[in-house]
Amino acid sequence: MPPRKAPTARQRRLGAELRKIREHAGLALADAAAQLGTDRTSISNVESGRFGVSGERVRTWTAHYGCSDVAYIDALAAMAEERGKGWWEDYRGELSAGALDLAELEYHATALRTVQIMHMPGLLQTEDYARAVFAEAVPPLNDIDLRRRLSHRLRRRDVLDRPNPPRCTFLIHEAALRMEFGGHQIARAQLDHLLKESHRDNVTVRVVPFAVGGFPNAGSSTLYAYGPVPQLDTVQTDTPHGPAFLDAETRLVNYRAVLDRTEERSLSPAKSRDFIHGIAQHI
């Protein structure tokens, strides 16, 4: 099997977790290769995501590395056994790898928690609102790229309708509620849609009003995707060059604290709906 030219973030993550377990066991590549009866290059290629690995081999390797966390090993084996291509692969070569990785991250997450400062969360955007947001892209999008980006954005929303959808908590700053992308009519329709979506059983919308003052990480948006086990949680942040994915343990701890403190300063779900409704009435 030829090596992958461009491993996805999920494939790289599996390899990184196997490397983390090996290093935690104090095994150098040469030591691990000797124990597993393989060569250093094979292990290195798997750890970089360039080559796949079976679930059975994941279990063998982690056993040799002395890992006894059954839930963690099961989750890694499940990652290894995934062979089907998700809907986002329809956009491979048309959109950035980061956009596809974000869709895959959302699809596999058991729960999502995000804070948005200036935009509505992507999973809760209407088509007209998303189009208005993309109209502000730098450099400007041509018609073909705009249609691709818009189609991808709308298909991401399907994760909310799938069987056993992720539990989603959306922390939205008042600034995002008042930003009128596309004008009054589109902004009002977006707020009405937000109110409707907030009644889903798996969706919690909480508003961070101007009145609470400052809060951590106020200058950017953050998505925290919960994996099947805490070790496989992932943070996604927006940057000028596209999505960035973080999974180091210390960063996960820090971003959980950021979201916890932000959520503490937000209104309750019921008060948030009243707040959104009040703004919608004046647009």
Secondary structure as UniProt FT lines:
FT   HELIX           9..24
FT   TURN            25..26
FT   HELIX           29..36
FT   HELIX           40..47
FT   TURN            48..49
FT   HELIX           55..64
FT   TURN            65..66
FT   HELIX           70..81
FT   HELIX           87..91
FT   TURN            93..94
FT   HELIX           97..108
FT   STRAND          111..116
FT   HELIX           122..124
FT   HELIX           127..134
FT   TURN            135..136
FT   HELIX           143..156
FT   HELIX           157..160
FT   STRAND          167..173
FT   HELIX           174..178
FT   TURN            181..182
FT   HELIX           184..197
FT   TURN            198..199
FT   TURN            201..202
FT   STRAND          203..208
FT   HELIX           210..212
FT   TURN            216..219
FT   STRAND          222..226
FT   HELIX           230..232
FT   STRAND          234..239
FT   TURN            240..241
FT   STRAND          242..246
FT   HELIX           249..264
FT   HELIX           269..281
//
